[in-house]
Amino acid sequence: MKKLLLFIAIMCGIIMNAQKTVILEHEGVSTAFNGASPFEEAYEAAVSGDIVYLPGGAIVPPATIDKGIKIYGVGHHPEATDATLPTYLSSTINLNENADGFYLEGVEINGNISIAINHTVDDVSIIRCKFGQFYINSNTGTLSNNFLIRECILTNSIVLTGGTGIISNSILQSTLSTGKNVSVNNCIFLYEASDSSEPIRSIDNSTIANCIFLKNDYGIQESCDGTTFTNNVFKVAPSEGNNSFVNSYINAENIFVDQTGNVFDFAHDYGLSGTYATDYLGTDGEQVGIYGGLFPFKSMSVPSTPHISSQSIAGSTDNDGNLSISITVEAQDN
Protein backbone atom coordinates (compact mmCIF):
# COMPACT_ATOMS: atom_id res chain seq x y z
CA MET A 1 0.00 0.00 0.00
CA LYS A 2 2.81 2.40 0.87
CA LYS A 3 4.42 1.85 -2.55
CA LEU A 4 1.08 2.37 -4.30
CA LEU A 5 0.47 5.65 -2.48
CA LEU A 6 4.00 6.78 -3.29
CA PHE A 7 3.46 5.98 -6.97
CA ILE A 8 0.14 7.85 -7.03
CA ALA A 9 1.79 10.90 -5.46
CA ILE A 10 4.60 10.73 -8.01
CA MET A 11 2.28 10.44 -11.00
CA CYS A 12 -0.05 13.19 -9.75
CA GLY A 13 2.97 15.45 -9.48
CA ILE A 14 3.99 14.54 -13.02
CA ILE A 15 0.53 15.36 -14.40
CA MET A 16 0.27 18.68 -12.58
CA ASN A 17 3.76 19.81 -13.53
CA ALA A 18 3.84 21.64 -16.86
CA GLN A 19 7.38 20.35 -17.43
CA LYS A 20 8.19 16.72 -18.04
CA THR A 21 9.14 15.14 -14.73
CA VAL A 22 11.16 11.92 -14.43
CA ILE A 23 11.32 10.16 -11.07
CA LEU A 24 14.36 8.20 -9.88
CA GLU A 25 13.79 5.73 -7.05
CA HIS A 26 16.92 4.67 -5.14
CA GLU A 27 16.56 2.44 -2.09
CA GLY A 28 13.03 3.70 -1.46
CA VAL A 29 13.90 7.37 -1.84
CA SER A 30 12.40 9.24 -4.80
CA THR A 31 13.99 12.21 -6.56
CA ALA A 32 12.31 14.31 -9.25
CA PHE A 33 14.13 15.59 -12.33
CA ASN A 34 12.37 18.20 -14.47
CA GLY A 35 15.16 20.07 -16.19
CA ALA A 36 15.82 20.35 -19.91
CA SER A 37 16.85 16.65 -20.17
CA PRO A 38 15.13 14.92 -17.23
CA PHE A 39 15.63 11.30 -18.36
CA GLU A 40 19.33 11.87 -19.01
CA GLU A 41 19.70 13.66 -15.66
CA ALA A 42 17.96 10.82 -13.79
CA TYR A 43 20.14 8.28 -15.55
CA GLU A 44 23.33 10.08 -14.57
CA ALA A 45 22.24 9.99 -10.93
CA ALA A 46 21.16 6.33 -11.03
CA VAL A 47 23.07 3.18 -10.13
CA SER A 48 22.28 -0.38 -11.21
CA GLY A 49 19.16 -1.62 -9.48
CA ASP A 50 17.46 1.78 -9.38
CA ILE A 51 14.02 2.44 -10.90
CA VAL A 52 13.17 5.26 -13.31
CA TYR A 53 9.55 6.33 -13.89
CA LEU A 54 8.88 8.17 -17.15
CA PRO A 55 5.89 10.43 -17.88
CA GLY A 56 3.72 10.45 -20.96
CA GLY A 57 4.78 12.45 -24.00
CA ALA A 58 7.98 12.57 -26.02
CA ILE A 59 11.22 12.34 -24.07
CA VAL A 60 14.89 12.01 -25.03
CA PRO A 61 16.70 8.92 -23.65
CA PRO A 62 20.38 8.82 -22.68
CA ALA A 63 22.68 8.26 -25.67
CA THR A 64 23.95 5.04 -24.04
CA ILE A 65 22.71 2.98 -21.12
CA ASP A 66 25.51 1.25 -19.23
CA LYS A 67 23.67 0.49 -15.97
CA GLY A 68 21.26 -2.26 -14.99
CA ILE A 69 18.31 0.03 -14.25
CA LYS A 70 14.58 -0.57 -14.47
CA ILE A 71 12.49 1.84 -16.54
CA TYR A 72 8.71 2.14 -16.48
CA GLY A 73 6.66 4.26 -18.86
CA VAL A 74 2.92 4.85 -18.68
CA GLY A 75 2.23 2.69 -21.75
CA HIS A 76 2.07 3.08 -25.51
CA HIS A 77 -1.49 2.18 -26.51
CA PRO A 78 -3.31 5.38 -27.57
CA GLU A 79 -6.59 4.49 -25.82
CA ALA A 80 -4.98 3.37 -22.56
CA THR A 81 -2.89 6.54 -22.34
CA ASP A 82 -5.59 9.09 -23.13
CA ALA A 83 -5.12 10.70 -19.69
CA THR A 84 -1.33 10.92 -19.82
CA LEU A 85 -0.22 10.56 -23.47
CA PRO A 86 1.95 7.54 -24.36
CA THR A 87 5.54 7.43 -23.18
CA TYR A 88 7.46 8.01 -26.40
CA LEU A 89 11.26 7.75 -26.48
CA SER A 90 12.55 9.84 -29.35
CA SER A 91 15.58 7.70 -30.27
CA THR A 92 17.19 4.26 -30.06
CA ILE A 93 18.09 2.60 -26.75
CA ASN A 94 21.77 1.58 -26.90
CA LEU A 95 22.95 -0.88 -24.23
CA ASN A 96 26.57 -1.38 -23.17
CA GLU A 97 28.15 -4.22 -21.20
CA ASN A 98 27.39 -2.94 -17.68
CA ALA A 99 23.63 -2.94 -18.34
CA ASP A 100 23.08 -6.51 -17.07
CA GLY A 101 19.56 -6.78 -15.67
CA PHE A 102 18.23 -3.86 -17.75
CA TYR A 103 14.41 -3.78 -17.68
CA LEU A 104 12.09 -1.68 -19.85
CA GLU A 105 8.29 -1.64 -19.74
CA GLY A 106 5.48 0.47 -21.14
CA VAL A 107 7.11 2.68 -23.78
CA GLU A 108 7.13 3.29 -27.51
CA ILE A 109 10.52 3.93 -29.10
CA ASN A 110 11.17 5.89 -32.26
CA GLY A 111 13.99 3.52 -33.12
CA ASN A 112 15.47 0.28 -31.88
CA ILE A 113 16.88 -1.52 -28.86
CA SER A 114 20.48 -2.41 -29.59
CA ILE A 115 23.26 -4.14 -27.66
CA ALA A 116 26.56 -2.57 -28.75
CA ILE A 117 28.99 -4.50 -30.90
CA ASN A 118 30.92 -7.14 -28.93
CA HIS A 119 29.35 -6.12 -25.62
CA THR A 120 27.83 -8.84 -23.44
CA VAL A 121 24.62 -7.77 -21.70
CA ASP A 122 22.76 -10.52 -19.84
CA ASP A 123 19.21 -10.67 -18.45
CA VAL A 124 17.68 -7.88 -20.55
CA SER A 125 13.88 -7.74 -20.28
CA ILE A 126 11.62 -5.78 -22.65
CA ILE A 127 7.94 -5.93 -21.63
CA ARG A 128 4.87 -4.38 -23.31
CA CYS A 129 6.80 -2.01 -25.53
CA LYS A 130 6.48 -0.96 -29.16
CA PHE A 131 9.68 -0.37 -31.11
CA GLY A 132 11.51 -1.11 -34.34
CA GLN A 133 14.36 -3.62 -34.13
CA PHE A 134 15.97 -5.69 -31.39
CA TYR A 135 19.60 -6.11 -32.36
CA ILE A 136 22.38 -7.97 -30.58
CA ASN A 137 25.52 -6.92 -32.42
CA SER A 138 28.38 -9.40 -32.04
CA ASN A 139 31.08 -10.61 -34.40
CA THR A 140 33.53 -12.27 -32.01
CA GLY A 141 31.31 -14.94 -30.51
CA THR A 142 30.34 -13.02 -27.37
CA LEU A 143 26.95 -14.05 -26.03
CA SER A 144 24.27 -11.93 -24.41
CA ASN A 145 22.25 -14.50 -22.49
CA ASN A 146 18.73 -14.74 -21.12
CA PHE A 147 17.06 -11.82 -22.89
CA LEU A 148 13.26 -11.70 -22.66
CA ILE A 149 10.99 -9.96 -25.17
CA ARG A 150 7.41 -10.30 -23.94
CA GLU A 151 4.09 -8.83 -25.10
CA CYS A 152 5.86 -6.46 -27.47
CA ILE A 153 5.14 -5.06 -30.92
CA LEU A 154 8.15 -4.93 -33.25
CA THR A 155 7.88 -3.09 -36.55
CA ASN A 156 11.35 -4.14 -37.69
CA SER A 157 13.48 -7.25 -37.40
CA ILE A 158 15.01 -9.21 -34.52
CA VAL A 159 18.69 -10.02 -35.12
CA LEU A 160 20.20 -12.25 -32.45
CA THR A 161 23.85 -12.47 -33.43
CA GLY A 162 25.43 -13.63 -30.18
CA GLY A 163 22.24 -13.85 -28.11
CA THR A 164 20.10 -16.50 -26.41
CA GLY A 165 16.74 -16.02 -24.77
CA ILE A 166 12.95 -15.99 -25.07
CA ILE A 167 10.52 -14.17 -27.36
CA SER A 168 6.97 -14.60 -26.15
CA ASN A 169 3.45 -13.37 -26.97
CA SER A 170 4.67 -10.67 -29.31
CA ILE A 171 3.73 -9.37 -32.76
CA LEU A 172 6.56 -9.25 -35.29
CA GLN A 173 6.10 -7.26 -38.47
CA SER A 174 9.43 -8.35 -39.93
CA THR A 175 11.95 -11.20 -39.60
CA LEU A 176 13.73 -13.17 -36.88
CA SER A 177 17.29 -14.13 -37.74
CA THR A 178 20.75 -15.35 -36.76
CA GLY A 179 20.44 -17.03 -33.39
CA LYS A 180 20.85 -20.31 -31.51
CA ASN A 181 19.10 -21.80 -28.49
CA VAL A 182 16.19 -19.39 -28.77
CA SER A 183 12.66 -20.08 -27.53
CA VAL A 184 9.85 -18.40 -29.48
CA ASN A 185 6.34 -18.89 -28.12
CA ASN A 186 2.85 -17.62 -28.95
CA CYS A 187 3.97 -14.96 -31.41
CA ILE A 188 2.34 -13.64 -34.58
CA PHE A 189 4.54 -13.18 -37.65
CA LEU A 190 2.82 -10.66 -39.94
CA TYR A 191 5.75 -10.76 -42.34
CA GLU A 192 4.89 -11.31 -46.01
CA ALA A 193 7.63 -10.38 -48.47
CA SER A 194 7.13 -10.30 -52.21
CA ASP A 195 10.50 -11.99 -52.74
CA SER A 196 11.79 -15.35 -51.51
CA SER A 197 12.95 -14.11 -48.10
CA GLU A 198 11.55 -15.89 -45.07
CA PRO A 199 10.30 -14.80 -41.65
CA ILE A 200 12.66 -17.21 -39.81
CA ARG A 201 16.30 -17.16 -40.91
CA SER A 202 19.31 -19.01 -39.49
CA ILE A 203 17.68 -19.77 -36.14
CA ASP A 204 19.38 -23.03 -35.13
CA ASN A 205 18.79 -25.57 -32.34
CA SER A 206 15.80 -23.59 -31.16
CA THR A 207 12.09 -24.10 -30.47
CA ILE A 208 9.26 -22.27 -32.25
CA ALA A 209 5.89 -23.11 -30.68
CA ASN A 210 2.28 -21.92 -30.75
CA CYS A 211 2.97 -19.19 -33.33
CA ILE A 212 1.00 -17.94 -36.33
CA PHE A 213 2.69 -17.24 -39.68
CA LEU A 214 0.93 -15.20 -42.36
CA LYS A 215 3.40 -15.83 -45.19
CA ASN A 216 1.53 -16.97 -48.29
CA ASP A 217 3.92 -19.60 -49.64
CA TYR A 218 5.60 -22.68 -48.17
CA GLY A 219 8.79 -20.92 -47.19
CA ILE A 220 8.90 -20.25 -43.45
CA GLN A 221 12.47 -20.93 -42.43
CA GLU A 222 15.64 -20.25 -44.40
CA SER A 223 18.97 -21.87 -43.52
CA CYS A 224 17.70 -23.05 -40.12
CA ASP A 225 19.23 -26.21 -38.70
CA GLY A 226 18.01 -28.41 -35.87
CA THR A 227 15.04 -26.24 -34.90
CA THR A 228 11.74 -27.75 -33.79
CA PHE A 229 8.44 -26.16 -34.87
CA THR A 230 5.51 -27.33 -32.72
CA ASN A 231 1.78 -26.48 -32.86
CA ASN A 232 2.24 -23.55 -35.22
CA VAL A 233 -0.26 -22.20 -37.77
CA PHE A 234 0.78 -21.79 -41.42
CA LYS A 235 -1.09 -20.76 -44.55
CA VAL A 236 0.43 -23.66 -46.48
CA ALA A 237 2.53 -26.64 -45.41
CA PRO A 238 6.13 -25.47 -44.81
CA SER A 239 9.25 -27.08 -46.23
CA GLU A 240 11.03 -28.92 -43.41
CA GLY A 241 14.71 -28.83 -44.41
CA ASN A 242 16.88 -29.91 -41.46
CA ASN A 243 14.17 -29.11 -38.92
CA SER A 244 11.28 -30.88 -37.25
CA PHE A 245 7.62 -29.90 -37.61
CA VAL A 246 5.18 -31.34 -35.08
CA ASN A 247 1.38 -30.96 -35.16
CA SER A 248 1.22 -28.06 -37.60
CA TYR A 249 -2.09 -26.36 -38.40
CA ILE A 250 -2.43 -25.54 -42.09
CA ASN A 251 -4.82 -22.64 -42.60
CA ALA A 252 -4.17 -19.08 -41.47
CA GLU A 253 -6.85 -17.48 -43.64
CA ASN A 254 -9.24 -15.26 -41.71
CA ILE A 255 -7.93 -16.71 -38.46
CA PHE A 256 -8.21 -13.47 -36.49
CA VAL A 257 -11.32 -11.69 -35.22
CA ASP A 258 -10.55 -8.53 -37.18
CA GLN A 259 -7.24 -8.18 -39.03
CA THR A 260 -6.07 -7.41 -42.55
CA GLY A 261 -2.73 -6.94 -44.28
CA ASN A 262 0.77 -7.35 -42.87
CA VAL A 263 1.23 -4.15 -40.88
CA PHE A 264 0.39 -3.90 -37.19
CA ASP A 265 -2.61 -1.74 -36.38
CA PHE A 266 -3.97 -0.83 -32.92
CA ALA A 267 -7.46 -1.01 -34.40
CA HIS A 268 -7.10 -4.68 -35.30
CA ASP A 269 -8.21 -7.56 -33.06
CA TYR A 270 -5.60 -10.34 -33.02
CA GLY A 271 -7.71 -12.79 -31.04
CA LEU A 272 -8.62 -16.03 -32.81
CA SER A 273 -12.03 -16.09 -34.48
CA GLY A 274 -14.74 -18.73 -34.20
CA THR A 275 -13.64 -22.31 -33.71
CA TYR A 276 -9.97 -21.43 -34.26
CA ALA A 277 -9.84 -20.35 -30.61
CA THR A 278 -10.77 -23.86 -29.47
CA ASP A 279 -9.38 -25.99 -32.31
CA TYR A 280 -5.93 -24.44 -32.78
CA LEU A 281 -4.34 -25.23 -29.45
CA GLY A 282 -0.75 -24.80 -28.35
CA THR A 283 1.52 -27.17 -26.48
CA ASP A 284 -0.06 -26.03 -23.20
CA GLY A 285 -3.65 -26.67 -24.29
CA GLU A 286 -4.39 -22.95 -24.66
CA GLN A 287 -5.04 -21.19 -27.98
CA VAL A 288 -2.07 -20.43 -30.20
CA GLY A 289 -1.09 -16.83 -30.76
CA ILE A 290 -0.60 -13.94 -28.38
CA TYR A 291 -3.56 -14.64 -26.06
CA GLY A 292 -2.39 -18.13 -25.06
CA GLY A 293 0.71 -19.45 -23.33
CA LEU A 294 2.38 -18.32 -20.12
CA PHE A 295 2.10 -14.58 -20.84
CA PRO A 296 -1.23 -13.79 -22.52
CA PHE A 297 -1.11 -10.42 -24.24
CA LYS A 298 -2.58 -7.84 -21.86
CA SER A 299 -5.41 -5.64 -23.06
CA MET A 300 -4.04 -2.36 -24.43
CA SER A 301 -0.56 -3.28 -23.11
CA VAL A 302 -1.12 -1.50 -19.79
CA PRO A 303 2.12 -1.61 -17.74
CA SER A 304 2.28 -3.47 -14.41
CA THR A 305 2.60 -0.20 -12.47
CA PRO A 306 -0.58 1.58 -11.24
CA HIS A 307 -2.39 3.02 -14.25
CA ILE A 308 -3.85 6.52 -14.55
CA SER A 309 -7.05 5.93 -16.50
CA SER A 310 -8.48 9.46 -16.27
CA GLN A 311 -7.57 12.90 -15.01
CA SER A 312 -9.21 16.28 -14.88
CA ILE A 313 -7.62 19.47 -13.57
CA ALA A 314 -9.62 22.68 -13.53
CA GLY A 315 -8.21 25.62 -15.44
CA SER A 316 -8.54 27.94 -12.46
CA THR A 317 -9.30 27.97 -8.74
CA ASP A 318 -12.75 28.51 -7.26
CA ASN A 319 -13.80 31.51 -5.15
CA ASP A 320 -12.11 29.99 -2.09
CA GLY A 321 -8.82 29.47 -3.90
CA ASN A 322 -9.25 25.71 -4.27
CA LEU A 323 -8.20 23.89 -7.42
CA SER A 324 -10.44 21.00 -8.49
CA ILE A 325 -8.40 17.88 -9.34
CA SER A 326 -9.77 14.45 -10.19
CA ILE A 327 -7.40 11.59 -10.99
CA THR A 328 -8.39 7.92 -11.29
CA VAL A 329 -5.60 5.43 -10.63
CA GLU A 330 -6.09 1.68 -11.11
CA ALA A 331 -3.79 -0.88 -9.50
CA GLN A 332 -2.56 -3.67 -11.80
CA ASP A 333 -2.17 -7.32 -10.88
CA ASN A 334 0.38 -8.08 -13.61
N, C-alpha and C positions, 0 to 999 in steps of 0.2 A: 504494500500500500504506500509506504514511504517513497519508493522509487516511482510509482505511478504519479503521486502528487508532485514530485520533483519534476517529472517529465511534463506534466500539464503546465506547471508554472513556467518552465522553459519555453514551451511552445506558445503559450499565451504572450510571453514577452517578445517572441519572434514576430508574431502576427501584429502586435501593437507597435512595434518599432518600424519606422519608415525605412530604415536601412536594413540590409540583409545581415542577420545575426547568426553566427555559427557558435555552437556550444561545445566546449571540450570538457569531458568528464575524466578526471584523474583521481583514482582512489576515493571515489565518492564525492569529490569536490568539483563543482561546475564553474567554469569561467567563460564569459561571453566575449566574443570577438566581433566587432561590427565596423571595422575600419574599411579601407579601400579594397583590401584583399583578405576577407575574413577567413576563408578556408585555408589559404596559404599561411596566415598568421597562426591559426589554431594548430596546423600541422607542425610548424616550427616549434611550438611549445609542447607538443605531444611526445610521449615515449611509447614504445611498443606495449600493447595491452590497454592503452587508453581508448576512449570512445568519442567519436565526433558526430554531432547531430547537425544535419544540414537543413536549411529552410527550403520552402518552395521557391521557384523562380530560377533564372539562369545564374550560375556561379562558376568562377574560374577555379579549377583544381590546381594543386601544386604541380610543377613541371615533372617532378619525379617523386615517387613514394618509396622510401627506403626504411620504413618502420612497419611493424606488425600491428597496425591500428584497426579498429572497427569503425565503419562509417555507416550511418543510417540516414537516408533521405526520407521524405514524406510520401514517396511513391511516384509512379510515372503514368498511371492510367488517367486520362483526362477527366473522366467522370468522378473517380475516387478522390481526385485532388482539386475539386472545384473550389473548396474553401481556402486552399493554400497555394495553388498552382503546383505543377509537378516540379520535383527537384531535377534540374537540367544542368549537367556538367558540360561546359562549353568546349572541352577538348579531351584528348585521349588520356587514359590512366596508364602511366608507365611505372612498372614495378622493378625495383632493384633487389639485390640478394639479401638484404636485411629485412625484407618485408614478409618473412615467414609468419603465417597466421593471419595475413591480411583478410579482412572481411568487408564486403560491400553489399548493401541491401537498399532497395527502394529508390533507385535513381535511373534516369535516362542519360546516356552519354552521347554527345555529338562527336563520335569517334570510337576508339577501340579500347580494349584492355590488353596490354602487352607486357610480357616479361622480357627484360632487356637481353640482348644477345649474350649468351654464355653465362648468364646469371642463374643461379639455382634458387628458386623461391618455392618453398613447400607449404602445403596446407592453406592454399588460397581458396576462399569461398565467395561465390558471386550468386546472390539470391534475389529473385524478383526484380531484375533489372532489364532494361532495354538498351542495347548498344550494337555496334557494328561487328567487329571481329574480336575473337579471343586468340591471341597469338603468343605461343611460347617459342622464342627465337634462340635456337641452339645449333651450333655446327661443330661442337667438339665432344658430343656425347654426354654433356651434363644433363641431369634429369631434374625436373621440377615435379615432385611427387604429391599425390593426394589432393589435386585440385578438385573442386566441386562447383559445377554450374547447374543451378537448380531453379526451375520455374522462371526461366529467362526467355527473352525474345532477342534473337540475333539476326540482324539484317545483312550481315556479311559472313565470312567463312570462319571456321575453327581450324587452326593449324597447330598441331601438337608436337612439333619437332622437339624432342627431349622432354616430354611430359606424360605423366600417367595420372588417371583419376576417373571421375564420374561425371557424366552429363545426363541429367534426369529431368523429365517433365518440362521440356523446353521446346520452343518453336524455332526451327532453323530455316532461314530463307535461302541459304547458300550451302556450301559443302563442308564436309568434315574430312580432314586429311592428315596423313603423316604422323601416325602414333602407334604405340604398342601398349598392350595391357590396359586397355580403356574399356570402361563399362558404360554403355549408352542404353538408357531405359526410358520408355514411355515418351518418346519425342515425336514431333511431327516434322518431316522434311518436305517443305514446300517446293524445293528446288526442282526446276524443269528447264534444262538448257536445250537450245535448238541444235547444239552440236552433239558429239558423242561423249562429252564429259559426264561424270557420274557424281552422285551426291556423296558416296563413300569412297575415299581414295587412300590406298596404302595404310589402312588401319589393320594391323596384324595382331594375331593372338589375343583377340578382344572378344567381347560379347555385345551383341546388338539385339535387344529384346523389347517386345511390346511397342514397337514404333510403327509409324505410318509413313509410307513413301508415295509421293504423288507423281513421280516420274513416269512418263507415258510408255517407255519402251522397256525391254527386259534388262537393260543395264542398270545395276544398282551399285555394285562395287567394282572398282578398278584397281588392279594390282594389289588386292588384299590377299593375305596368306594366313591360314590357320584361324580365321575368325568364325564364330558361331552366331548365326542369325536365328532367333527363336521367337515364334508367335508374333511375327511382323506382318503388316498388311502391305501388299503391292498391287499395282494396277494390272501387271502381267507377271507371269512366272519369271523370276530372275535367273540369270546364268550363275552357276555355282562356283566355277573355277576351283581354287584350292581351299574352299570354305565349306561350312556345313550349314544347311538350311533345315530347320525343324519346325513343323506345324505352321507353315506359311498360310496366310489368308490371301487369296487372289481375287481382289475386287476392291478398288479404292474409289470407285465412281460414286459421287453423291453420298459419301460416307458421313459427312458432317451435317450438323443441323442447318447451318447457314454459312456457306463459304464458297468463294469462287476465286479462280486465278491462282497465282503463285507468289503473291506479295502479302505480307501480314497486314491485317486491318483490324483496328480495335472494334469495328462494328460487326465483325464476323463472329460466329458462334462455332467454336472448334470442338464442341461436344459431339458424340456419335449419335446419329439419327436412327430412329426406329429400332429394328431388331439388331442392328450392328452393335448397340450398346450391350446387349446380352449374349450375342453370338460370337463376337470377336473379342475373345478373352485373352488376357496376358498370362504369363507364367505363374502369377499369384492368384488367378481366378477373377481378377478385376478387369474392367474394360481396357483395351489397349489405348494408347494415346495419352494426352496430358492429364486427363482426369482420373487415371488409374494409378496403380503402383504405390510406392511408399510415400511419395510427395505429390498428391493431387494438386493440380494447378489451382491456386487460390483466386477466388472471384476478384477481378479488377486489380490483382497483384498488390493488395494492401500489405504494407510491411508489418512485421511482427511487433513493432512499437505501437503504443497507443495512437489511435488515428483520429485526427480532427475532421469530422464529417461536415460540420457547418460552423460558420462564424458570422457574427453581425456586430459591428461597432458603429455607434451613432456618429454622425458628422460633427456634432457639437454637444456641449453639456446642457442640462436642463436648468431651470430657474434657480435650483439649489446648488448648482455647480457640479452635479453628478453626471458622469459619462456612462451611458447604457452600453453594456458589453454582454453578448451572449455567444458562448463557445460550447459546442458539443464535442466531447471527446469520448471515443469508444475504445475500451481495452480489447486487445487481440489475444486469442489463445494459441496462435501459431504464426 
